[in-house]
Amino acid sequence: MLNTILNGEKTENTPLLIVHGLYGSGRNWGVIAKRMSDSRQVVSVDMRNHGHSPWHDSHSYHDMANDLTEVIESYGQPMDIMGHSMGGKAAMVLALTRPDLLRKLVVADIAPVGYAHTQAPLAQAMMSLDLTDLNTRGEADKRFSQVVDEPGVRAFLLQSLDLKSDPARWRLNLNVLEAEMDKIIGFPKVAGQFQGSTLFLSGADSDYVKIEYRPEIKTHFPAARFAKIPGAGHWLHADKPREFEAAMRVFLDA
């Protein structure tokens, strides 16, 4: 069973399930989850091989969709789902295979297609980090800067470094994530359709959801709508959190 983080009390509104992306965790979404919980209960998950959830030898989207099925069924009612990047793909597979488990779907900056890029070098960079006698975030960032140039990327990845553990350890199953990267950047063949309301919410500065992907999206999600957040890239919820939150509220409350 996936590790879950609850925000807020149950209300008459459909609860919201937040599904993070690769190398992330439910904790990354804490601010947005807390703010959204003023009108509905919000459940954030750590996906398999991430955060405090169990580690497995596989990381396919069908596996992840089955994990989300367990969470929703344990909750006892259908949920609205927001999935970002890898989490968006897992949420799409769930919607296509078990449409009875959700009311509305928000897919954040990803499409149901395979991508050519790989995030394996980041897994390799994390595995190469010397964790010996590492006690502070500042020292971790200093060492990590030797292999990862971008401060924002380092800051994001270091959120998954457990410095309280002795010795320090990553809360990521990096060996499996690297080995399963082709599955993660791909998208499985799924025959179903989700007829429910779906919002593909993208960063205007991102190229993850191209115009040419829309026919494939509409094949699986005929009710899909599209929106872009100006000034935001792939990490649209971090670049423009208030705008991201507002767009979700308008869609979910409609």
Contacts in CASP RR format, 6 or more apart in sequence:
PFRMAT RR
TARGET T0000
AUTHOR 0000-0000-0000
METHOD contacts of the structure
MODEL  1
MLNTILNGEKTENTPLLIVHGLYGSGRNWGVIAKRMSDSRQVVSVDMRNH
GHSPWHDSHSYHDMANDLTEVIESYGQPMDIMGHSMGGKAAMVLALTRPD
LLRKLVVADIAPVGYAHTQAPLAQAMMSLDLTDLNTRGEADKRFSQVVDE
PGVRAFLLQSLDLKSDPARWRLNLNVLEAEMDKIIGFPKVAGQFQGSTLF
LSGADSDYVKIEYRPEIKTHFPAARFAKIPGAGHWLHADKPREFEAAMRV
FLDA
1 54 0 8 1.000
1 70 0 8 1.000
1 71 0 8 1.000
1 74 0 8 1.000
2 45 0 8 1.000
2 46 0 8 1.000
2 47 0 8 1.000
2 48 0 8 1.000
2 53 0 8 1.000
2 54 0 8 1.000
2 67 0 8 1.000
2 68 0 8 1.000
2 70 0 8 1.000
2 71 0 8 1.000
3 45 0 8 1.000
3 46 0 8 1.000
3 51 0 8 1.000
3 52 0 8 1.000
3 53 0 8 1.000
4 43 0 8 1.000
4 44 0 8 1.000
4 45 0 8 1.000
4 46 0 8 1.000
4 71 0 8 1.000
5 26 0 8 1.000
5 27 0 8 1.000
5 30 0 8 1.000
5 33 0 8 1.000
5 43 0 8 1.000
5 44 0 8 1.000
5 45 0 8 1.000
6 41 0 8 1.000
6 42 0 8 1.000
6 43 0 8 1.000
7 30 0 8 1.000
7 33 0 8 1.000
7 34 0 8 1.000
7 36 0 8 1.000
7 37 0 8 1.000
7 41 0 8 1.000
7 42 0 8 1.000
7 43 0 8 1.000
7 44 0 8 1.000
8 37 0 8 1.000
8 41 0 8 1.000
8 42 0 8 1.000
9 41 0 8 1.000
10 41 0 8 1.000
11 39 0 8 1.000
11 40 0 8 1.000
11 41 0 8 1.000
13 39 0 8 1.000
13 40 0 8 1.000
13 252 0 8 1.000
13 253 0 8 1.000
14 40 0 8 1.000
14 77 0 8 1.000
14 78 0 8 1.000
14 79 0 8 1.000
14 80 0 8 1.000
14 103 0 8 1.000
14 104 0 8 1.000
14 252 0 8 1.000
15 40 0 8 1.000
15 41 0 8 1.000
15 42 0 8 1.000
15 43 0 8 1.000
15 75 0 8 1.000
15 77 0 8 1.000
15 79 0 8 1.000
15 80 0 8 1.000
16 36 0 8 1.000
16 40 0 8 1.000
16 41 0 8 1.000
16 42 0 8 1.000
16 43 0 8 1.000
16 79 0 8 1.000
16 80 0 8 1.000
16 81 0 8 1.000
16 82 0 8 1.000
16 252 0 8 1.000
17 42 0 8 1.000
17 43 0 8 1.000
17 44 0 8 1.000
17 45 0 8 1.000
17 68 0 8 1.000
17 71 0 8 1.000
17 72 0 8 1.000
17 79 0 8 1.000
17 80 0 8 1.000
17 81 0 8 1.000
17 82 0 8 1.000
17 102 0 8 1.000
18 26 0 8 1.000
18 29 0 8 1.000
18 32 0 8 1.000
18 33 0 8 1.000
18 42 0 8 1.000
18 43 0 8 1.000
18 44 0 8 1.000
18 45 0 8 1.000
18 82 0 8 1.000
18 83 0 8 1.000
19 45 0 8 1.000
19 47 0 8 1.000
19 68 0 8 1.000
19 81 0 8 1.000
19 82 0 8 1.000
19 83 0 8 1.000
19 84 0 8 1.000
19 87 0 8 1.000
19 88 0 8 1.000
19 90 0 8 1.000
19 91 0 8 1.000
20 26 0 8 1.000
20 28 0 8 1.000
20 29 0 8 1.000
20 44 0 8 1.000
20 45 0 8 1.000
20 46 0 8 1.000
20 47 0 8 1.000
20 50 0 8 1.000
20 83 0 8 1.000
20 84 0 8 1.000
20 86 0 8 1.000
20 87 0 8 1.000
21 47 0 8 1.000
21 83 0 8 1.000
21 84 0 8 1.000
21 85 0 8 1.000
21 86 0 8 1.000
21 87 0 8 1.000
21 88 0 8 1.000
22 85 0 8 1.000
22 86 0 8 1.000
22 119 0 8 1.000
22 177 0 8 1.000
22 184 0 8 1.000
23 50 0 8 1.000
23 119 0 8 1.000
23 122 0 8 1.000
23 123 0 8 1.000
23 156 0 8 1.000
23 157 0 8 1.000
23 160 0 8 1.000
23 172 0 8 1.000
23 177 0 8 1.000
24 47 0 8 1.000
24 50 0 8 1.000
24 51 0 8 1.000
24 156 0 8 1.000
24 159 0 8 1.000
24 160 0 8 1.000
25 46 0 8 1.000
25 50 0 8 1.000
25 51 0 8 1.000
25 52 0 8 1.000
25 159 0 8 1.000
25 160 0 8 1.000
25 171 0 8 1.000
26 33 0 8 1.000
26 44 0 8 1.000
26 45 0 8 1.000
26 46 0 8 1.000
26 51 0 8 1.000
27 44 0 8 1.000
27 46 0 8 1.000
27 51 0 8 1.000
27 159 0 8 1.000
28 156 0 8 1.000
28 159 0 8 1.000
29 44 0 8 1.000
29 237 0 8 1.000
30 44 0 8 1.000
31 241 0 8 1.000
32 237 0 8 1.000
32 241 0 8 1.000
32 244 0 8 1.000
32 245 0 8 1.000
33 42 0 8 1.000
33 44 0 8 1.000
34 42 0 8 1.000
35 245 0 8 1.000
36 42 0 8 1.000
36 245 0 8 1.000
36 248 0 8 1.000
36 249 0 8 1.000
39 249 0 8 1.000
39 253 0 8 1.000
40 80 0 8 1.000
40 252 0 8 1.000
43 71 0 8 1.000
43 75 0 8 1.000
43 79 0 8 1.000
45 53 0 8 1.000
45 67 0 8 1.000
45 68 0 8 1.000
45 71 0 8 1.000
46 52 0 8 1.000
46 53 0 8 1.000
47 53 0 8 1.000
47 64 0 8 1.000
47 67 0 8 1.000
47 86 0 8 1.000
47 87 0 8 1.000
47 90 0 8 1.000
48 54 0 8 1.000
48 55 0 8 1.000
48 56 0 8 1.000
48 59 0 8 1.000
48 63 0 8 1.000
48 64 0 8 1.000
48 67 0 8 1.000
49 55 0 8 1.000
49 56 0 8 1.000
49 59 0 8 1.000
49 172 0 8 1.000
49 173 0 8 1.000
49 176 0 8 1.000
49 177 0 8 1.000
50 160 0 8 1.000
50 171 0 8 1.000
50 172 0 8 1.000
50 173 0 8 1.000
51 160 0 8 1.000
51 171 0 8 1.000
51 172 0 8 1.000
52 171 0 8 1.000
53 67 0 8 1.000
55 173 0 8 1.000
55 176 0 8 1.000
56 63 0 8 1.000
56 173 0 8 1.000
56 176 0 8 1.000
57 176 0 8 1.000
58 176 0 8 1.000
58 180 0 8 1.000
59 173 0 8 1.000
59 176 0 8 1.000
59 177 0 8 1.000
59 180 0 8 1.000
59 183 0 8 1.000
59 184 0 8 1.000
60 180 0 8 1.000
60 183 0 8 1.000
60 188 0 8 1.000
61 89 0 8 1.000
61 90 0 8 1.000
61 93 0 8 1.000
61 183 0 8 1.000
61 187 0 8 1.000
61 188 0 8 1.000
62 93 0 8 1.000
62 97 0 8 1.000
62 188 0 8 1.000
64 86 0 8 1.000
64 87 0 8 1.000
64 90 0 8 1.000
64 93 0 8 1.000
65 90 0 8 1.000
65 91 0 8 1.000
65 93 0 8 1.000
65 94 0 8 1.000
65 97 0 8 1.000
65 98 0 8 1.000
67 90 0 8 1.000
68 81 0 8 1.000
68 90 0 8 1.000
68 91 0 8 1.000
68 94 0 8 1.000
68 101 0 8 1.000
69 94 0 8 1.000
69 98 0 8 1.000
69 101 0 8 1.000
72 78 0 8 1.000
72 79 0 8 1.000
72 101 0 8 1.000
72 102 0 8 1.000
73 101 0 8 1.000
78 100 0 8 1.000
78 101 0 8 1.000
78 102 0 8 1.000
78 103 0 8 1.000
79 101 0 8 1.000
79 102 0 8 1.000
79 103 0 8 1.000
80 102 0 8 1.000
80 103 0 8 1.000
80 104 0 8 1.000
80 105 0 8 1.000
80 106 0 8 1.000
80 252 0 8 1.000
81 91 0 8 1.000
81 94 0 8 1.000
81 95 0 8 1.000
81 102 0 8 1.000
81 104 0 8 1.000
81 105 0 8 1.000
81 106 0 8 1.000
82 91 0 8 1.000
82 105 0 8 1.000
82 106 0 8 1.000
82 108 0 8 1.000
82 248 0 8 1.000
83 90 0 8 1.000
83 91 0 8 1.000
83 106 0 8 1.000
83 107 0 8 1.000
83 108 0 8 1.000
84 108 0 8 1.000
84 109 0 8 1.000
84 110 0 8 1.000
84 237 0 8 1.000
85 108 0 8 1.000
85 109 0 8 1.000
85 110 0 8 1.000
85 208 0 8 1.000
85 234 0 8 1.000
86 110 0 8 1.000
86 184 0 8 1.000
87 110 0 8 1.000
88 107 0 8 1.000
88 108 0 8 1.000
88 110 0 8 1.000
89 110 0 8 1.000
89 112 0 8 1.000
89 186 0 8 1.000
89 187 0 8 1.000
91 105 0 8 1.000
91 107 0 8 1.000
92 105 0 8 1.000
92 107 0 8 1.000
92 112 0 8 1.000
92 187 0 8 1.000
92 194 0 8 1.000
92 220 0 8 1.000
92 221 0 8 1.000
93 188 0 8 1.000
93 190 0 8 1.000
94 101 0 8 1.000
94 102 0 8 1.000
95 102 0 8 1.000
95 105 0 8 1.000
95 194 0 8 1.000
95 198 0 8 1.000
95 221 0 8 1.000
96 190 0 8 1.000
96 191 0 8 1.000
96 192 0 8 1.000
96 193 0 8 1.000
96 194 0 8 1.000
96 220 0 8 1.000
97 190 0 8 1.000
97 192 0 8 1.000
99 193 0 8 1.000
99 194 0 8 1.000
99 195 0 8 1.000
99 196 0 8 1.000
103 196 0 8 1.000
103 197 0 8 1.000
104 196 0 8 1.000
104 197 0 8 1.000
104 198 0 8 1.000
104 199 0 8 1.000
104 251 0 8 1.000
104 252 0 8 1.000
105 194 0 8 1.000
105 196 0 8 1.000
105 197 0 8 1.000
105 198 0 8 1.000
105 199 0 8 1.000
105 221 0 8 1.000
106 198 0 8 1.000
106 199 0 8 1.000
106 201 0 8 1.000
106 248 0 8 1.000
106 251 0 8 1.000
106 252 0 8 1.000
107 198 0 8 1.000
107 199 0 8 1.000
107 200 0 8 1.000
107 201 0 8 1.000
108 201 0 8 1.000
108 202 0 8 1.000
108 236 0 8 1.000
108 237 0 8 1.000
108 244 0 8 1.000
109 201 0 8 1.000
109 202 0 8 1.000
109 203 0 8 1.000
109 206 0 8 1.000
109 208 0 8 1.000
109 209 0 8 1.000
109 233 0 8 1.000
109 234 0 8 1.000
109 236 0 8 1.000
110 208 0 8 1.000
110 209 0 8 1.000
111 200 0 8 1.000
111 208 0 8 1.000
111 209 0 8 1.000
111 210 0 8 1.000
111 213 0 8 1.000
111 216 0 8 1.000
111 217 0 8 1.000
112 187 0 8 1.000
112 190 0 8 1.000
112 213 0 8 1.000
112 216 0 8 1.000
112 217 0 8 1.000
112 220 0 8 1.000
113 186 0 8 1.000
113 187 0 8 1.000
113 213 0 8 1.000
113 216 0 8 1.000
114 185 0 8 1.000
114 186 0 8 1.000
114 187 0 8 1.000
115 185 0 8 1.000
115 186 0 8 1.000
115 208 0 8 1.000
116 185 0 8 1.000
117 185 0 8 1.000
118 181 0 8 1.000
118 185 0 8 1.000
119 181 0 8 1.000
119 184 0 8 1.000
119 185 0 8 1.000
120 178 0 8 1.000
120 181 0 8 1.000
122 148 0 8 1.000
122 153 0 8 1.000
122 157 0 8 1.000
123 172 0 8 1.000
123 174 0 8 1.000
123 177 0 8 1.000
123 178 0 8 1.000
123 181 0 8 1.000
124 178 0 8 1.000
125 144 0 8 1.000
125 147 0 8 1.000
125 148 0 8 1.000
125 157 0 8 1.000
126 157 0 8 1.000
126 170 0 8 1.000
126 172 0 8 1.000
126 174 0 8 1.000
127 174 0 8 1.000
127 175 0 8 1.000
127 178 0 8 1.000
128 147 0 8 1.000
129 140 0 8 1.000
129 143 0 8 1.000
129 144 0 8 1.000
129 147 0 8 1.000
130 143 0 8 1.000
131 167 0 8 1.000
131 168 0 8 1.000
131 169 0 8 1.000
132 167 0 8 1.000
133 167 0 8 1.000
134 140 0 8 1.000
134 143 0 8 1.000
134 163 0 8 1.000
134 167 0 8 1.000
134 168 0 8 1.000
135 163 0 8 1.000
135 168 0 8 1.000
136 163 0 8 1.000
137 158 0 8 1.000
137 161 0 8 1.000
137 163 0 8 1.000
140 158 0 8 1.000
140 161 0 8 1.000
140 163 0 8 1.000
140 168 0 8 1.000
141 151 0 8 1.000
141 154 0 8 1.000
141 155 0 8 1.000
141 158 0 8 1.000
144 154 0 8 1.000
144 157 0 8 1.000
144 158 0 8 1.000
145 151 0 8 1.000
145 154 0 8 1.000
148 154 0 8 1.000
148 157 0 8 1.000
156 235 0 8 1.000
156 238 0 8 1.000
160 170 0 8 1.000
160 171 0 8 1.000
160 172 0 8 1.000
161 168 0 8 1.000
161 169 0 8 1.000
161 170 0 8 1.000
161 171 0 8 1.000
162 168 0 8 1.000
162 169 0 8 1.000
162 170 0 8 1.000
162 171 0 8 1.000
177 184 0 8 1.000
190 220 0 8 1.000
192 220 0 8 1.000
193 219 0 8 1.000
193 220 0 8 1.000
193 221 0 8 1.000
193 222 0 8 1.000
194 220 0 8 1.000
194 221 0 8 1.000
194 223 0 8 1.000
195 222 0 8 1.000
195 223 0 8 1.000
196 221 0 8 1.000
196 223 0 8 1.000
197 223 0 8 1.000
197 225 0 8 1.000
197 251 0 8 1.000
197 254 0 8 1.000
198 221 0 8 1.000
198 223 0 8 1.000
198 224 0 8 1.000
198 225 0 8 1.000
199 224 0 8 1.000
199 225 0 8 1.000
199 226 0 8 1.000
199 227 0 8 1.000
199 247 0 8 1.000
199 251 0 8 1.000
200 209 0 8 1.000
200 217 0 8 1.000
200 221 0 8 1.000
200 224 0 8 1.000
200 225 0 8 1.000
200 226 0 8 1.000
200 227 0 8 1.000
201 227 0 8 1.000
201 228 0 8 1.000
201 229 0 8 1.000
201 236 0 8 1.000
201 244 0 8 1.000
201 247 0 8 1.000
201 248 0 8 1.000
201 251 0 8 1.000
202 208 0 8 1.000
202 209 0 8 1.000
202 226 0 8 1.000
202 227 0 8 1.000
202 228 0 8 1.000
202 229 0 8 1.000
202 236 0 8 1.000
203 228 0 8 1.000
203 229 0 8 1.000
203 231 0 8 1.000
203 232 0 8 1.000
203 233 0 8 1.000
203 234 0 8 1.000
203 236 0 8 1.000
203 239 0 8 1.000
204 228 0 8 1.000
204 229 0 8 1.000
204 230 0 8 1.000
204 231 0 8 1.000
204 232 0 8 1.000
204 233 0 8 1.000
205 231 0 8 1.000
205 232 0 8 1.000
205 233 0 8 1.000
206 232 0 8 1.000
206 233 0 8 1.000
206 234 0 8 1.000
206 236 0 8 1.000
208 234 0 8 1.000
209 226 0 8 1.000
214 224 0 8 1.000
214 226 0 8 1.000
217 224 0 8 1.000
218 224 0 8 1.000
225 251 0 8 1.000
227 247 0 8 1.000
229 236 0 8 1.000
229 239 0 8 1.000
229 240 0 8 1.000
229 243 0 8 1.000
229 244 0 8 1.000
229 247 0 8 1.000
230 240 0 8 1.000
230 243 0 8 1.000
231 239 0 8 1.000
231 240 0 8 1.000
232 239 0 8 1.000
232 240 0 8 1.000
232 243 0 8 1.000
232 244 0 8 1.000
233 239 0 8 1.000
236 244 0 8 1.000
237 244 0 8 1.000
END
